[in-house]
Amino acid sequence: MTKTNSNHADEIMCECSGTTRGKIQILFEQGMDIDAISRWAGAVSGCGGCEWDIVDYLNTLTERKNKIT
């Protein structure tokens, strides 16, 4: 359920709320998990079709963070 744009950060990951990949990354960097991101941005709170994509993206961000630290 993702919409591909030329700018990776502008890619919409949740069509229902319009939440972008960049917004999810910012919220993750602020320490939010999937539940907090859902409450804050509205992602995953509509049809739920984006949940697996967002979980996969958060897993990728976690792996990157763990490699750095």
Biopython code that builds the backbone (N, CA, C, O; Angstrom):
import numpy as np
from Bio.PDB.StructureBuilder import StructureBuilder

atoms = [
    (1, "MET", "N", (0.804, -1.198, 0.000)),
    (1, "MET", "CA", (0.000, 0.000, 0.000)),
    (1, "MET", "C", (0.844, 1.258, 0.000)),
    (1, "MET", "O", (0.393, 2.303, 0.469)),
    (2, "THR", "N", (2.054, 1.179, -0.514)),
    (2, "THR", "CA", (2.898, 2.349, -0.527)),
    (2, "THR", "C", (2.826, 3.030, -1.876)),
    (2, "THR", "O", (2.596, 2.392, -2.904)),
    (3, "LYS", "N", (3.026, 4.330, -1.855)),
    (3, "LYS", "CA", (3.036, 5.126, -3.067)),
    (3, "LYS", "C", (4.474, 5.578, -3.300)),
    (3, "LYS", "O", (5.076, 6.197, -2.422)),
    (4, "THR", "N", (5.021, 5.282, -4.454)),
    (4, "THR", "CA", (6.405, 5.595, -4.727)),
    (4, "THR", "C", (6.529, 7.012, -5.264)),
    (4, "THR", "O", (5.864, 7.389, -6.229)),
    (5, "ASN", "N", (7.391, 7.787, -4.623)),
    (5, "ASN", "CA", (7.730, 9.132, -5.063)),
    (5, "ASN", "C", (9.215, 9.175, -5.332)),
    (5, "ASN", "O", (9.943, 8.256, -4.957)),
    (6, "SER", "N", (9.678, 10.247, -5.987)),
    (6, "SER", "CA", (11.098, 10.358, -6.270)),
    (6, "SER", "C", (11.905, 10.579, -4.992)),
    (6, "SER", "O", (13.062, 10.164, -4.925)),
    (7, "ASN", "N", (11.330, 11.219, -3.983)),
    (7, "ASN", "CA", (12.010, 11.441, -2.713)),
    (7, "ASN", "C", (11.571, 10.371, -1.731)),
    (7, "ASN", "O", (10.397, 10.285, -1.371)),
    (8, "HIS", "N", (12.527, 9.555, -1.301)),
    (8, "HIS", "CA", (12.251, 8.426, -0.411)),
    (8, "HIS", "C", (11.509, 8.857, 0.859)),
    (8, "HIS", "O", (10.593, 8.160, 1.295)),
    (9, "ALA", "N", (11.879, 9.975, 1.449)),
    (9, "ALA", "CA", (11.250, 10.450, 2.686)),
    (9, "ALA", "C", (9.800, 10.859, 2.459)),
    (9, "ALA", "O", (8.994, 10.823, 3.388)),
    (10, "ASP", "N", (9.463, 11.246, 1.237)),
    (10, "ASP", "CA", (8.098, 11.670, 0.922)),
    (10, "ASP", "C", (7.174, 10.520, 0.558)),
    (10, "ASP", "O", (5.986, 10.732, 0.314)),
    (11, "GLU", "N", (7.706, 9.308, 0.518)),
    (11, "GLU", "CA", (6.897, 8.139, 0.171)),
    (11, "GLU", "C", (5.805, 7.946, 1.222)),
    (11, "GLU", "O", (6.099, 7.861, 2.415)),
    (12, "ILE", "N", (4.573, 7.877, 0.794)),
    (12, "ILE", "CA", (3.454, 7.672, 1.705)),
    (12, "ILE", "C", (3.377, 6.190, 2.067)),
    (12, "ILE", "O", (3.224, 5.328, 1.201)),
    (13, "MET", "N", (3.485, 5.920, 3.349)),
    (13, "MET", "CA", (3.419, 4.534, 3.820)),
    (13, "MET", "C", (2.017, 4.177, 4.290)),
    (13, "MET", "O", (1.634, 3.008, 4.254)),
    (14, "CYS", "N", (1.249, 5.165, 4.730)),
    (14, "CYS", "CA", (-0.128, 4.942, 5.158)),
    (14, "CYS", "C", (-1.037, 5.855, 4.356)),
    (14, "CYS", "O", (-1.064, 7.067, 4.567)),
    (15, "GLU", "N", (-1.771, 5.265, 3.444)),
    (15, "GLU", "CA", (-2.673, 6.043, 2.590)),
    (15, "GLU", "C", (-3.820, 6.670, 3.388)),
    (15, "GLU", "O", (-4.283, 7.760, 3.054)),
    (16, "CYS", "N", (-4.276, 5.992, 4.431)),
    (16, "CYS", "CA", (-5.415, 6.497, 5.209)),
    (16, "CYS", "C", (-5.084, 7.801, 5.931)),
    (16, "CYS", "O", (-5.898, 8.724, 5.967)),
    (17, "SER", "N", (-3.872, 7.869, 6.508)),
    (17, "SER", "CA", (-3.495, 9.056, 7.276)),
    (17, "SER", "C", (-2.540, 9.972, 6.515)),
    (17, "SER", "O", (-2.304, 11.106, 6.929)),
    (18, "GLY", "N", (-1.997, 9.485, 5.413)),
    (18, "GLY", "CA", (-1.027, 10.268, 4.647)),
    (18, "GLY", "C", (0.352, 10.306, 5.291)),
    (18, "GLY", "O", (1.172, 11.161, 4.956)),
    (19, "THR", "N", (0.612, 9.387, 6.208)),
    (19, "THR", "CA", (1.886, 9.365, 6.919)),
    (19, "THR", "C", (3.008, 8.920, 5.987)),
    (19, "THR", "O", (2.912, 7.889, 5.322)),
    (20, "THR", "N", (4.067, 9.717, 5.953)),
    (20, "THR", "CA", (5.189, 9.425, 5.069)),
    (20, "THR", "C", (6.278, 8.636, 5.775)),
    (20, "THR", "O", (6.321, 8.548, 7.002)),
    (21, "ARG", "N", (7.150, 8.069, 4.968)),
    (21, "ARG", "CA", (8.309, 7.333, 5.467)),
    (21, "ARG", "C", (9.186, 8.263, 6.315)),
    (21, "ARG", "O", (9.704, 7.854, 7.354)),
    (22, "GLY", "N", (9.346, 9.497, 5.873)),
    (22, "GLY", "CA", (10.151, 10.460, 6.615)),
    (22, "GLY", "C", (9.570, 10.770, 7.983)),
    (22, "GLY", "O", (10.312, 10.875, 8.960)),
    (23, "LYS", "N", (8.266, 10.917, 8.067)),
    (23, "LYS", "CA", (7.611, 11.189, 9.350)),
    (23, "LYS", "C", (7.786, 10.003, 10.300)),
    (23, "LYS", "O", (8.043, 10.189, 11.490)),
    (24, "ILE", "N", (7.647, 8.806, 9.781)),
    (24, "ILE", "CA", (7.831, 7.613, 10.604)),
    (24, "ILE", "C", (9.264, 7.560, 11.127)),
    (24, "ILE", "O", (9.487, 7.228, 12.291)),
    (25, "GLN", "N", (10.229, 7.884, 10.280)),
    (25, "GLN", "CA", (11.625, 7.868, 10.716)),
    (25, "GLN", "C", (11.860, 8.898, 11.818)),
    (25, "GLN", "O", (12.537, 8.599, 12.802)),
    (26, "ILE", "N", (11.319, 10.089, 11.674)),
    (26, "ILE", "CA", (11.475, 11.122, 12.697)),
    (26, "ILE", "C", (10.875, 10.667, 14.023)),
    (26, "ILE", "O", (11.492, 10.832, 15.076)),
    (27, "LEU", "N", (9.690, 10.104, 13.974)),
    (27, "LEU", "CA", (9.040, 9.644, 15.204)),
    (27, "LEU", "C", (9.817, 8.484, 15.833)),
    (27, "LEU", "O", (9.934, 8.407, 17.056)),
    (28, "PHE", "N", (10.344, 7.592, 15.010)),
    (28, "PHE", "CA", (11.177, 6.493, 15.503)),
    (28, "PHE", "C", (12.415, 7.043, 16.205)),
    (28, "PHE", "O", (12.794, 6.573, 17.278)),
    (29, "GLU", "N", (13.036, 8.037, 15.593)),
    (29, "GLU", "CA", (14.236, 8.641, 16.166)),
    (29, "GLU", "C", (13.941, 9.354, 17.482)),
    (29, "GLU", "O", (14.845, 9.577, 18.287)),
    (30, "GLN", "N", (12.679, 9.710, 17.699)),
    (30, "GLN", "CA", (12.265, 10.318, 18.962)),
    (30, "GLN", "C", (11.919, 9.254, 20.006)),
    (30, "GLN", "O", (11.515, 9.581, 21.121)),
    (31, "GLY", "N", (12.082, 7.979, 19.636)),
    (31, "GLY", "CA", (11.873, 6.886, 20.573)),
    (31, "GLY", "C", (10.506, 6.235, 20.528)),
    (31, "GLY", "O", (10.171, 5.443, 21.408)),
    (32, "MET", "N", (9.708, 6.554, 19.514)),
    (32, "MET", "CA", (8.361, 5.989, 19.432)),
    (32, "MET", "C", (8.374, 4.602, 18.798)),
    (32, "MET", "O", (9.151, 4.324, 17.885)),
    (33, "ASP", "N", (7.494, 3.736, 19.306)),
    (33, "ASP", "CA", (7.286, 2.418, 18.715)),
    (33, "ASP", "C", (6.050, 2.486, 17.814)),
    (33, "ASP", "O", (5.473, 3.557, 17.626)),
    (34, "ILE", "N", (5.650, 1.347, 17.264)),
    (34, "ILE", "CA", (4.523, 1.306, 16.336)),
    (34, "ILE", "C", (3.232, 1.839, 16.957)),
    (34, "ILE", "O", (2.462, 2.525, 16.285)),
    (35, "ASP", "N", (2.989, 1.534, 18.223)),
    (35, "ASP", "CA", (1.767, 2.010, 18.878)),
    (35, "ASP", "C", (1.777, 3.525, 19.049)),
    (35, "ASP", "O", (0.768, 4.190, 18.810)),
    (36, "ALA", "N", (2.912, 4.061, 19.459)),
    (36, "ALA", "CA", (3.020, 5.513, 19.640)),
    (36, "ALA", "C", (2.933, 6.233, 18.294)),
    (36, "ALA", "O", (2.302, 7.286, 18.192)),
    (37, "ILE", "N", (3.559, 5.672, 17.273)),
    (37, "ILE", "CA", (3.494, 6.265, 15.938)),
    (37, "ILE", "C", (2.055, 6.259, 15.443)),
    (37, "ILE", "O", (1.605, 7.229, 14.832)),
    (38, "SER", "N", (1.336, 5.186, 15.699)),
    (38, "SER", "CA", (-0.064, 5.099, 15.309)),
    (38, "SER", "C", (-0.902, 6.183, 15.996)),
    (38, "SER", "O", (-1.717, 6.854, 15.363)),
    (39, "ARG", "N", (-0.685, 6.336, 17.296)),
    (39, "ARG", "CA", (-1.438, 7.366, 18.026)),
    (39, "ARG", "C", (-1.061, 8.767, 17.573)),
    (39, "ARG", "O", (-1.938, 9.618, 17.427)),
    (40, "TRP", "N", (0.219, 9.025, 17.349)),
    (40, "TRP", "CA", (0.711, 10.356, 17.023)),
    (40, "TRP", "C", (0.383, 10.770, 15.591)),
    (40, "TRP", "O", (-0.057, 11.893, 15.344)),
    (41, "ALA", "N", (0.605, 9.841, 14.641)),
    (41, "ALA", "CA", (0.470, 10.192, 13.230)),
    (41, "ALA", "C", (-0.788, 9.632, 12.571)),
    (41, "ALA", "O", (-1.162, 10.069, 11.483)),
    (42, "GLY", "N", (-1.439, 8.679, 13.215)),
    (42, "GLY", "CA", (-2.639, 8.089, 12.642)),
    (42, "GLY", "C", (-2.366, 6.888, 11.755)),
    (42, "GLY", "O", (-3.299, 6.246, 11.272)),
    (43, "ALA", "N", (-1.086, 6.578, 11.534)),
    (43, "ALA", "CA", (-0.748, 5.409, 10.718)),
    (43, "ALA", "C", (-1.237, 4.139, 11.403)),
    (43, "ALA", "O", (-1.233, 4.053, 12.631)),
    (44, "VAL", "N", (-1.648, 3.176, 10.631)),
    (44, "VAL", "CA", (-2.119, 1.864, 11.088)),
    (44, "VAL", "C", (-3.484, 1.953, 11.785)),
    (44, "VAL", "O", (-3.999, 0.930, 12.236)),
    (45, "SER", "N", (-4.067, 3.118, 11.880)),
    (45, "SER", "CA", (-5.333, 3.264, 12.601)),
    (45, "SER", "C", (-6.546, 3.237, 11.672)),
    (45, "SER", "O", (-7.686, 3.260, 12.138)),
    (46, "GLY", "N", (-6.306, 3.188, 10.373)),
    (46, "GLY", "CA", (-7.409, 3.145, 9.416)),
    (46, "GLY", "C", (-7.695, 1.714, 9.009)),
    (46, "GLY", "O", (-8.187, 0.919, 9.809)),
    (47, "CYS", "N", (-7.388, 1.392, 7.777)),
    (47, "CYS", "CA", (-7.681, 0.054, 7.252)),
    (47, "CYS", "C", (-6.694, -1.004, 7.737)),
    (47, "CYS", "O", (-7.011, -2.193, 7.716)),
    (48, "GLY", "N", (-5.502, -0.591, 8.173)),
    (48, "GLY", "CA", (-4.491, -1.530, 8.657)),
    (48, "GLY", "C", (-3.640, -2.143, 7.564)),
    (48, "GLY", "O", (-2.759, -2.953, 7.853)),
    (49, "GLY", "N", (-3.882, -1.777, 6.318)),
    (49, "GLY", "CA", (-3.140, -2.348, 5.204)),
    (49, "GLY", "C", (-1.666, -1.988, 5.182)),
    (49, "GLY", "O", (-0.876, -2.656, 4.515)),
    (50, "CYS", "N", (-1.289, -0.948, 5.896)),
    (50, "CYS", "CA", (0.104, -0.497, 5.902)),
    (50, "CYS", "C", (0.919, -1.109, 7.031)),
    (50, "CYS", "O", (2.137, -0.938, 7.073)),
    (51, "GLU", "N", (0.275, -1.810, 7.936)),
    (51, "GLU", "CA", (0.939, -2.264, 9.154)),
    (51, "GLU", "C", (2.215, -3.048, 8.876)),
    (51, "GLU", "O", (3.245, -2.771, 9.492)),
    (52, "TRP", "N", (2.178, -4.014, 7.971)),
    (52, "TRP", "CA", (3.358, -4.855, 7.726)),
    (52, "TRP", "C", (4.481, -4.049, 7.110)),
    (52, "TRP", "O", (5.645, -4.250, 7.456)),
    (53, "ASP", "N", (4.153, -3.133, 6.197)),
    (53, "ASP", "CA", (5.189, -2.280, 5.597)),
    (53, "ASP", "C", (5.854, -1.409, 6.658)),
    (53, "ASP", "O", (7.074, -1.248, 6.660)),
    (54, "ILE", "N", (5.054, -0.852, 7.553)),
    (54, "ILE", "CA", (5.601, 0.018, 8.593)),
    (54, "ILE", "C", (6.417, -0.791, 9.592)),
    (54, "ILE", "O", (7.486, -0.347, 10.012)),
    (55, "VAL", "N", (5.943, -1.956, 9.977)),
    (55, "VAL", "CA", (6.700, -2.815, 10.891)),
    (55, "VAL", "C", (8.035, -3.196, 10.254)),
    (55, "VAL", "O", (9.068, -3.159, 10.923)),
    (56, "ASP", "N", (8.029, -3.560, 8.976)),
    (56, "ASP", "CA", (9.277, -3.897, 8.281)),
    (56, "ASP", "C", (10.227, -2.700, 8.260)),
    (56, "ASP", "O", (11.430, -2.855, 8.472)),
    (57, "TYR", "N", (9.691, -1.515, 8.007)),
    (57, "TYR", "CA", (10.515, -0.307, 7.974)),
    (57, "TYR", "C", (11.095, -0.013, 9.354)),
    (57, "TYR", "O", (12.267, 0.346, 9.465)),
    (58, "LEU", "N", (10.296, -0.159, 10.401)),
    (58, "LEU", "CA", (10.792, 0.057, 11.763)),
    (58, "LEU", "C", (11.868, -0.969, 12.118)),
    (58, "LEU", "O", (12.835, -0.635, 12.802)),
    (59, "ASN", "N", (11.711, -2.200, 11.664)),
    (59, "ASN", "CA", (12.745, -3.220, 11.880)),
    (59, "ASN", "C", (14.045, -2.825, 11.182)),
    (59, "ASN", "O", (15.128, -3.001, 11.739)),
    (60, "THR", "N", (13.940, -2.296, 9.975)),
    (60, "THR", "CA", (15.114, -1.832, 9.238)),
    (60, "THR", "C", (15.789, -0.678, 9.979)),
    (60, "THR", "O", (17.013, -0.650, 10.105)),
    (61, "LEU", "N", (14.995, 0.270, 10.467)),
    (61, "LEU", "CA", (15.559, 1.390, 11.221)),
    (61, "LEU", "C", (16.237, 0.912, 12.498)),
    (61, "LEU", "O", (17.288, 1.428, 12.879)),
    (62, "THR", "N", (15.638, -0.070, 13.157)),
    (62, "THR", "CA", (16.226, -0.628, 14.379)),
    (62, "THR", "C", (17.554, -1.296, 14.079)),
    (62, "THR", "O", (18.519, -1.120, 14.822)),
    (63, "GLU", "N", (17.612, -2.063, 12.992)),
    (63, "GLU", "CA", (18.858, -2.723, 12.599)),
    (63, "GLU", "C", (19.944, -1.696, 12.309)),
    (63, "GLU", "O", (21.090, -1.873, 12.724)),
    (64, "ARG", "N", (19.597, -0.625, 11.601)),
    (64, "ARG", "CA", (20.574, 0.438, 11.305)),
    (64, "ARG", "C", (21.070, 1.086, 12.589)),
    (64, "ARG", "O", (22.264, 1.332, 12.754)),
    (65, "LYS", "N", (20.150, 1.354, 13.482)),
    (65, "LYS", "CA", (20.506, 1.989, 14.762)),
    (65, "LYS", "C", (21.441, 1.086, 15.560)),
    (65, "LYS", "O", (22.405, 1.570, 16.153)),
    (66, "ASN", "N", (21.174, -0.212, 15.585)),
    (66, "ASN", "CA", (22.003, -1.170, 16.321)),
    (66, "ASN", "C", (23.402, -1.303, 15.726)),
    (66, "ASN", "O", (24.363, -1.552, 16.453)),
    (67, "LYS", "N", (23.521, -1.141, 14.422)),
    (67, "LYS", "CA", (24.839, -1.202, 13.766)),
    (67, "LYS", "C", (25.686, 0.008, 14.126)),
    (67, "LYS", "O", (26.909, -0.088, 14.227)),
    (68, "ILE", "N", (25.032, 1.144, 14.317)),
    (68, "ILE", "CA", (25.738, 2.379, 14.634)),
    (68, "ILE", "C", (26.203, 2.390, 16.080)),
    (68, "ILE", "O", (27.298, 2.866, 16.379)),
    (69, "THR", "N", (25.376, 1.869, 16.979)),
    (69, "THR", "CA", (25.721, 1.913, 18.406)),
    (69, "THR", "C", (26.470, 0.708, 18.881)),
    (69, "THR", "O", (26.818, 0.623, 20.059)),
]
sb = StructureBuilder()
sb.init_structure("model")
sb.init_model(0)
sb.init_chain("A")
sb.init_seg("    ")
for serial, (resi, resn, name, xyz) in enumerate(atoms, 1):
    if name == "N":
        sb.init_residue(resn, " ", resi, " ")
    sb.init_atom(name, np.array(xyz, "f"), 0.0, 1.0, " ", f" {name:<3s}", serial, name[0])
structure = sb.get_structure()
